Amino acid sequence: MTKIFAINGSARMDKGYTHIVLSAFLEGMEEANATVETVFAKRLKIRPCLGDFQCWFEKVGECIQKDDMESLFPKLREADILVLGIPIYFPLPGEMQNLLNRLMPLVEPILEFHDGRTRTKFHDDVKISKIVLVSTGGWWEKENMTLVVQFVEHMANDVNVEFSGAVLRPHAFLMDEYKEKGEEVLSAVRRAGAQLVREGRISPETLDTISQPLIAEEELRARYNEVYRKAKEYSS
Ligand SMILES: Cc1cc2nc3c(=O)[nH]c(=O)nc-3n(C[C@H](O)[C@H](O)[C@H](O)COP(=O)(O)O)c2cc1C
């Protein structure tokens, strides 16, 4: 049975759109018989990485900081697929960045050169073979989300693990208003989760359905600008 470990990095946790999209993705994975566990990065007490490489060159594979990362390490080692739920925060929420920095003890300190760059790999006791991104943004274009996609892709490549793609939902908040399309999107998100577990990949058509525009580009910008105009009017 495929084991999934998911981290939701949204500051709004279970009130956010990342939760809605990530939950649908994980439901799809469960439908395909995977076991799923999710944590909210913000709910955990995770201090920033000390940056002193003790986990690489002194106590290899161990972090000397005693906080909630301790309970995450065994779960991360056992997972087959790591799912990162990240809202776009220009580029990503701090709690998530903190947590990802603290993954260093899982990485073997052997530097290798392949695909034109210096890279590492996970220790042999880490089962993760795929990393997938589930992301929501507020602006219109999914291209606005590229930095986080590249970040997660680089991270996967750097530890020699497959990057299984990015489930991207731009202007996610409009799924509430455009209910019919919103449902279509969420059912495609569920399908994406099931596809990844059953077929090992998410089809490009499914990803396109998930990221489909819900409104015209200019209209979205006009709506944001109108909210700001009213807020300014009210506060002056
Ligand atoms: C600090 C900050 C920066 C943001 N920057 C962007 C951005 O560059 N592009 C974008 O599409 N959305 C941006 N957003 C909007 C969020 O990505 C969007 O509202 C997302 O759905 C929030 O996830 P949540 O509902 O789980 O909190 C930003 C939000 C915040 C709070």
Ligand as a Chemical Component Dictionary entry (heavy atoms), coordinates in Angstrom:
data_LIG
# 
_chem_comp.id                   LIG 
_chem_comp.type                 NON-POLYMER 
_chem_comp.pdbx_formal_charge   0 
_chem_comp.three_letter_code    LIG 
# 
loop_
_chem_comp_atom.comp_id 
_chem_comp_atom.atom_id 
_chem_comp_atom.alt_atom_id 
_chem_comp_atom.type_symbol 
_chem_comp_atom.charge 
_chem_comp_atom.model_Cartn_x 
_chem_comp_atom.model_Cartn_y 
_chem_comp_atom.model_Cartn_z 
_chem_comp_atom.pdbx_ordinal 
LIG C1  C1  C 0 2.110  37.359 1.621  1  
LIG C2  C2  C 0 1.259  36.918 0.458  2  
LIG C3  C3  C 0 1.780  36.953 -0.817 3  
LIG C4  C4  C 0 1.032  36.501 -1.908 4  
LIG N1  N1  N 0 1.584  36.522 -3.157 5  
LIG C5  C5  C 0 0.901  35.998 -4.197 6  
LIG C6  C6  C 0 1.486  35.952 -5.505 7  
LIG O1  O1  O 0 2.588  36.407 -5.730 8  
LIG N2  N2  N 0 0.779  35.364 -6.499 9  
LIG C7  C7  C 0 -0.471 34.837 -6.293 10 
LIG O2  O2  O 0 -1.071 34.290 -7.226 11 
LIG N3  N3  N 0 -1.076 34.894 -5.071 12 
LIG C8  C8  C 0 -0.410 35.445 -4.020 13 
LIG N4  N4  N 0 -1.002 35.499 -2.773 14 
LIG C9  C9  C 0 -2.377 34.949 -2.583 15 
LIG C10 C10 C 0 -2.402 33.538 -2.012 16 
LIG O3  O3  O 0 -1.480 32.696 -2.657 17 
LIG C11 C11 C 0 -3.778 32.907 -2.174 18 
LIG O4  O4  O 0 -4.725 33.703 -1.555 19 
LIG C12 C12 C 0 -3.809 31.485 -1.637 20 
LIG O5  O5  O 0 -4.968 30.830 -2.087 21 
LIG C13 C13 C 0 -3.748 31.483 -0.110 22 
LIG O6  O6  O 0 -3.852 30.168 0.355  23 
LIG P1  P1  P 0 -4.832 29.836 1.591  24 
LIG O7  O7  O 0 -6.225 30.111 1.143  25 
LIG O8  O8  O 0 -4.559 28.395 1.895  26 
LIG O9  O9  O 0 -4.412 30.740 2.706  27 
LIG C14 C14 C 0 -0.286 35.996 -1.692 28 
LIG C15 C15 C 0 -0.814 35.977 -0.384 29 
LIG C16 C16 C 0 -0.070 36.444 0.680  30 
LIG C17 C17 C 0 -0.667 36.441 2.059  31 
# 
loop_
_chem_comp_bond.comp_id 
_chem_comp_bond.atom_id_1 
_chem_comp_bond.atom_id_2 
_chem_comp_bond.value_order 
_chem_comp_bond.pdbx_ordinal 
LIG C1  C2  SING 1  
LIG C2  C3  SING 2  
LIG C2  C16 DOUB 3  
LIG C3  C4  DOUB 4  
LIG C4  N1  SING 5  
LIG C4  C14 SING 6  
LIG N1  C5  DOUB 7  
LIG C5  C6  SING 8  
LIG C5  C8  SING 9  
LIG C6  O1  DOUB 10 
LIG C6  N2  SING 11 
LIG N2  C7  SING 12 
LIG C7  O2  DOUB 13 
LIG C7  N3  SING 14 
LIG N3  C8  DOUB 15 
LIG C8  N4  SING 16 
LIG N4  C9  SING 17 
LIG N4  C14 SING 18 
LIG C9  C10 SING 19 
LIG C10 O3  SING 20 
LIG C10 C11 SING 21 
LIG C11 O4  SING 22 
LIG C11 C12 SING 23 
LIG C12 O5  SING 24 
LIG C12 C13 SING 25 
LIG C13 O6  SING 26 
LIG O6  P1  SING 27 
LIG P1  O7  DOUB 28 
LIG P1  O8  SING 29 
LIG P1  O9  SING 30 
LIG C14 C15 DOUB 31 
LIG C15 C16 SING 32 
LIG C16 C17 SING 33 
# 
